[in-house]
């Protein structure tokens, strides 16, 4: 999967994020204290409950059902969400979902090694 229609070369030329979930195409913008990840999901995925530093996301296309602190809500194209530091959350991501996510930490994800 390589979504040039949504993500232009300025994004697709970024390093790939090493996210240990099958079916995600992701690009990592590394900053000194933060990370920005551009993600595209090719199939339905369930992300188990977890927590980390604060996270803000903007839905570019599709839908995601986020459960944050036990409360579920469906987010669609054009909507944003915020998850505070340390708050338990999980998600049901629908195929075709795309977003840009800012993590308030510089080591949330590493760079995926290129296949030789």
C-alpha positions, -999 to 999 in steps of 0.1 A, spaced: 0 0 0 14 34 -10 -12 62 -10 3 89 -32 -32 104 -37 -34 114 0 2 117 9 24 137 -15 61 129 -20 71 154 8 55 128 32 61 95 14 98 103 12 100 104 50 113 73 68 87 46 75 76 43 112 82 9 128 46 3 140 42 -34 150 8 -38 135 1 -55 101 -19 -34 76 -5 1 84 14 23 60 31 50 81 56 78 77 76 94 105 85 130 110 111 130 138 114 162 160 136 169 190 108 164 215 79 150 195 70 127 166 44 132 139 32 101 121 12 100 89 -8 67 89 -30 48 64 -48 16 73 -55 -10 46 -77 -33 67 -98 -33 99 -75 -33 129 -82 -35 166 -55 -17 188 -55 -31 224 -58 -8 254 -25 10 263 -12 43 275 18 66 267 25 103 265 -1 127 252 -14 122 216 -33 145 193 -47 133 159 -66 146 129 -87 122 108 -80 127 71 -103 100 58 -124 71 71 -134 63 106 -119 53 140 -137 43 171 -116 54 201 -122 42 236 -105 66 260 -108 61 297 -136 37 292 -157 60 269 -161 52 232 -166 77 204 -165 74 166 -143 100 148 -147 107 111 -130 128 84 -123 163 95 -125 156 133 -97 157 158 -90 139 191 -68 143 221 -56 117 245 -39 130 277 -7 115 290 -11 82 308 -48 77 300 -58 42 289 -71 40 254 -77 15 225 -92 17 191 -111 -1 163 -97 13 131 -117 8 99 -101 -1 65 -94 31 46 -87 52 77 -60 78 74 -47 104 99 -19 125 111 -9 120 147 13 141 170 29 123 199 43 143 228 75 122 229 104 117 206 107 79 209 71 66 205 82 48 173 115 40 156 124 40 120 115 7 101 145 -9 85 144 -11 47 141 -45 33 171 -55 12 
